[in-house]
Amino acid sequence: MKGKISTLLIIFLLSVALIASLSCSSTQQMTSTKEAPPAPPVPAKHADVDFSKSCLDCHKTETPDAVAEWQSGMHGEVNVGCFICHGDGKEEYYPEPKAETCVSCHSGYVPTYAGLGVKDCFGCHNYHTLRFHAEDRGGFGQAAPDWIKTSTLASNFQHDKTGGE
C-alpha cells in the first residue's frame, strides 16, 4: 500500500512540475521580444480649406502639373470631378486613389496583377493623364494589332461582358 501511495505521489509531483514548466514556456512565448505588427496608417487629412470652393481654385496654383495632367486626360475631358477619385476632402480624402475606386465606374475590367510586379493600376498608369497603350499606338476602335496579343491589357484584364466600361 505504501508503494502505491509513493508511486501516485511521484506521478502527481511530476505532473505538477510538467504543468508548471509548460505554463512558463507559454508565458515566455507571449512575452517574446518580437515586434508587434505596424499600426494601420492614419487616414490622410486634406488641408483645412474653404470646401465651398472648387478644387481647381487652389490646385491650379498649388499643384499645376497635376491639374494640367487631369485636364489633358480622359477624366478632365469628360469633367470627372476630383472628388470622384480623391473623396470630398472633409469626410474622405485619398491623395492617391485606390484601384477599387476605379472599378466602381469601370467595372467591365477585372484587373489581375500576377507577374507584373505592381500592386494596382497605377503601377503602370498615371491616374491623371489616364493614357493607355491603345492611345499611344493609334487609338481605340481599330482592328487589334499584333502588339495587343502580348500587352498587359490582353494578358491581365478580362472583360466581364456586363456592359461596364
Backbone torsions as a table, in degrees:
resi	resn	phi	psi	omega
1	MET	NA	-41.9	178.6
2	LYS	-62.1	-34.9	-179.8
3	GLY	-65.7	-39.8	179.0
4	LYS	-67.0	-41.0	179.4
5	ILE	-65.3	-42.1	178.8
6	SER	-62.4	-43.5	179.9
7	THR	-63.4	-45.2	178.4
8	LEU	-63.1	-39.4	178.8
9	LEU	-64.7	-42.0	179.2
10	ILE	-65.0	-43.3	178.7
11	ILE	-62.3	-42.9	179.0
12	PHE	-61.0	-47.4	-178.9
13	LEU	-64.5	-39.8	177.4
14	LEU	-64.8	-38.7	177.9
15	SER	-63.3	-43.9	178.2
16	VAL	-62.2	-43.3	179.8
17	ALA	-63.5	-41.3	179.1
18	LEU	-64.1	-46.3	178.9
19	ILE	-61.6	-42.6	179.2
20	ALA	-62.9	-41.9	-178.9
21	SER	-68.6	-36.9	177.7
22	LEU	-66.6	-40.6	-179.8
23	SER	-68.4	-32.5	176.8
24	CYS	-67.8	-42.9	-178.2
25	SER	-68.0	-35.4	178.5
26	SER	-71.3	-30.9	175.9
27	THR	-66.4	-39.8	178.7
28	GLN	-63.9	-37.7	178.8
29	GLN	-65.9	-39.4	-178.2
30	MET	-70.4	-25.8	-179.5
31	THR	-105.6	31.2	-178.6
32	SER	-66.4	165.7	-177.8
33	THR	-91.9	11.2	176.7
34	LYS	-61.6	144.1	179.2
35	GLU	-73.5	144.8	175.6
36	ALA	-71.6	152.0	177.4
37	PRO	-61.4	150.6	-178.0
38	PRO	-63.0	148.6	178.2
39	ALA	-68.5	149.2	177.6
40	PRO	-61.4	148.4	-177.7
41	PRO	-63.8	145.9	176.7
42	VAL	-72.9	132.4	179.6
43	PRO	-56.5	143.0	179.7
44	ALA	-64.8	149.1	177.9
45	LYS	-123.6	129.4	177.8
46	HIS	-73.2	149.4	175.9
47	ALA	-55.6	147.2	179.9
48	ASP	-74.2	107.6	-177.8
49	VAL	-131.0	177.0	175.2
50	ASP	-79.4	99.7	-175.6
51	PHE	-73.7	-3.1	175.5
52	SER	-78.3	-14.1	178.5
53	LYS	-89.7	159.8	177.9
54	SER	-70.0	150.6	176.6
55	CYS	-56.5	-39.7	-177.2
56	LEU	-63.6	-27.6	179.9
57	ASP	-54.7	-40.2	178.9
58	CYS	-93.2	-43.5	-170.2
59	HIS	-70.2	-21.6	177.7
60	LYS	-69.9	-19.1	173.5
61	THR	-104.4	-32.8	-177.6
62	GLU	-78.6	-41.6	-179.2
63	THR	-135.6	65.3	-174.6
64	PRO	-62.2	-32.5	179.4
65	ASP	-65.3	-42.3	179.1
66	ALA	-64.5	-40.4	178.8
67	VAL	-64.3	-43.5	179.5
68	ALA	-62.8	-41.0	177.8
69	GLU	-62.0	-45.7	-179.7
70	TRP	-61.9	-45.9	-177.9
71	GLN	-63.0	-33.6	-178.5
72	SER	-86.4	-10.4	-179.3
73	GLY	-91.7	174.6	-177.7
74	MET	-61.1	-40.8	-179.9
75	HIS	-63.3	-40.4	177.2
76	GLY	-66.3	-39.9	-179.5
77	GLU	-61.9	-34.7	-179.9
78	VAL	-102.7	10.4	174.5
79	ASN	59.3	45.2	171.8
80	VAL	-75.4	117.9	-175.7
81	GLY	-67.0	154.9	-179.3
82	CYS	-54.2	-39.2	-174.6
83	PHE	-63.7	-24.0	-179.9
84	ILE	-60.9	-42.3	-177.8
85	CYS	-97.5	-33.5	-172.6
86	HIS	-102.6	-3.2	-176.8
87	GLY	85.5	176.3	-175.8
88	ASP	-81.9	-8.3	179.3
89	GLY	91.2	-30.9	179.5
90	LYS	-89.6	-63.9	-176.5
91	GLU	-83.7	-42.0	-178.6
92	GLU	-130.2	140.6	178.1
93	TYR	-150.8	123.9	179.4
94	TYR	-124.8	99.1	178.5
95	PRO	-56.5	-38.2	174.3
96	GLU	-117.4	116.4	-177.7
97	PRO	-58.2	154.4	177.5
98	LYS	-92.4	146.2	179.2
99	ALA	-59.4	-30.8	178.5
100	GLU	-60.4	-32.0	178.7
101	THR	-65.4	-41.0	179.0
102	CYS	-60.3	-45.4	-175.8
103	VAL	-65.4	-24.0	179.2
104	SER	-63.5	-29.3	175.1
105	CYS	-101.3	-36.4	-175.5
106	HIS	-104.5	56.3	-173.7
107	SER	-71.9	-10.2	-179.2
108	GLY	-72.4	-10.9	-179.3
109	TYR	-118.0	128.2	179.9
110	VAL	-110.8	103.6	-175.8
111	PRO	-76.2	145.5	167.9
112	THR	-131.6	135.2	-173.5
113	TYR	-110.6	11.1	-177.1
114	ALA	-56.5	129.5	176.2
115	GLY	78.9	-3.5	-178.3
116	LEU	-89.6	-20.9	-179.1
117	GLY	75.8	20.8	177.0
118	VAL	-127.5	158.1	-177.4
119	LYS	-96.9	-18.6	-179.5
120	ASP	-160.8	-174.9	-177.7
121	CYS	-53.0	-37.3	-171.7
122	PHE	-78.2	-2.2	171.6
123	GLY	-68.6	-22.9	178.4
124	CYS	-118.8	-31.7	-171.7
125	HIS	-114.2	137.0	174.8
126	ASN	-75.8	129.3	-175.2
127	TYR	-76.7	-10.4	175.9
128	HIS	-92.0	-46.2	-178.3
129	THR	-79.9	-30.3	179.4
130	LEU	49.5	45.4	175.2
131	ARG	-88.4	132.7	-179.1
132	PHE	-118.2	169.8	-173.9
133	HIS	-56.0	-41.5	-176.8
134	ALA	-63.5	-36.5	178.8
135	GLU	-64.2	-37.6	-179.3
136	ASP	-74.4	-16.5	-175.0
137	ARG	-116.4	22.6	173.6
138	GLY	118.4	-1.7	174.0
139	GLY	101.8	165.7	178.4
140	PHE	-83.6	162.4	173.7
141	GLY	86.3	-0.3	177.7
142	GLN	-93.0	167.6	175.5
143	ALA	-59.2	141.1	-175.9
144	ALA	-63.9	116.9	177.6
145	PRO	-76.5	171.0	-177.9
146	ASP	-59.0	-34.4	-175.9
147	TRP	-62.1	-25.5	-176.7
148	ILE	-65.3	-27.9	-177.4
149	LYS	-65.1	-24.8	-178.7
150	THR	-116.8	8.2	-176.7
151	SER	-77.2	164.9	175.7
152	THR	-64.9	-30.0	178.3
153	LEU	-61.7	-47.9	-178.0
154	ALA	-68.7	-40.0	-173.3
155	SER	-90.0	-14.5	-173.4
156	ASN	-125.0	-2.2	179.9
157	PHE	-128.2	144.1	176.1
158	GLN	-124.7	136.4	175.6
159	HIS	-84.4	131.3	-173.4
160	ASP	-86.8	3.0	176.5
161	LYS	60.3	24.0	178.6
162	THR	-97.5	1.6	179.6
163	GLY	91.0	3.3	178.0
164	GLY	-72.5	164.6	179.6
165	GLU	-108.1	NA	NA
